[in-house]
Each structure stands twice: as structure tokens, then as C-alpha cells.
């Protein structure tokens, strides 16, 4: 759920994990005599509480952080670190991954690092297998030359074990974050 200031509305996104789901626009009624910020916070909090109650009544439960997984997307660099092309590409990938995971209720992009000739994009996901399948398809080499050697690996959130490779576009079984 998010607030769109320009339209004075909330957008509710709901559905099952792994599916894009649906959106619903909820208009807010704002009184010009009162603080807009206070009214928005009060109404957003109320709608969020209702949204959570509806989900719980339908059998949904919040995800426990210990049940989530880290997912790393690794893409080899084509040129020296620091070029505009690298950073533009990284920004595009992060936006695309964030959008894909978010709209499918699978998780969120958490950050990245660049080094040793590769880009690593880190995500926290609620279903590792579904997230890998979605991103494997979405980041296919047929969409961009950069993805010919992409790798996707996961590990449990509450563990310090090494990432386990789940997909390598080129079939190379070697995977190392650093």
C-alpha cells in the first residue's frame, strides 16, 4: 500500500505471492481546515490496519524474517568499473528487479556491490524458488547482452552459510560473492 500525494489517494496492491496481483485506488477525504499531513497519516494508518485485518481473516499471515532468503544476482562487468554505462545499467537492473519482486509479492531489492569484475545485486525474498524462477525468466540473455553470464544464488536470511547457486545462464557452476 502506498500514498499518492498528487491524487490524494492510497493504492492497495494485493494478491498471492508469485502473482502480480491487483491494485485498488482508495480516495482520501481531506479537510482543508486541518493539517494535511496529520489527516493523511491517520487515514493511511486506518486503511493499513483494515488491510492487515482483511488479510488475516482470509488466512494470510505476515512473513517472519527468519523464513526469508537472501537472493544474489551476479552479473559480470563488460568494462572497467566506474563507467557511466555500468552505473546506468546497474540502476536499470535494480529498478527492474525491485519492480518484478514487488509487484509479484516476492520481496525487495536491498542493495548492491561492485568488485572483482562483477556486479552483485542483493534482494530479500519470501519464496526463494519462486523469486529465482521469476528473475531467471525476466533477466534472460535474450533481453540484454549483459545477462549472458548472469548467476542467481540464495541463502537463508538467518544463516551465515555461503550462497548456493540456483541458476547460471552459461552453465558455469562456480559462484563466489567476492
Secondary structure, DSSP 8 states (H G I E B T S, - for coil): -EEEGGGTEEEEEE--TTS--EEEEEE----TTS-HHHHHHHHHHHHHHHHHHHHHHTT-----GGG-EEEEEEEE-SS-TT-HHHHHHHHHHHHHHHHHHHHTTSEEEEEEEEETTEEEEEEEES-HHHHHHHHHHHT-TTT-GGGGG-EEEEEETT-----EEEEETT--------
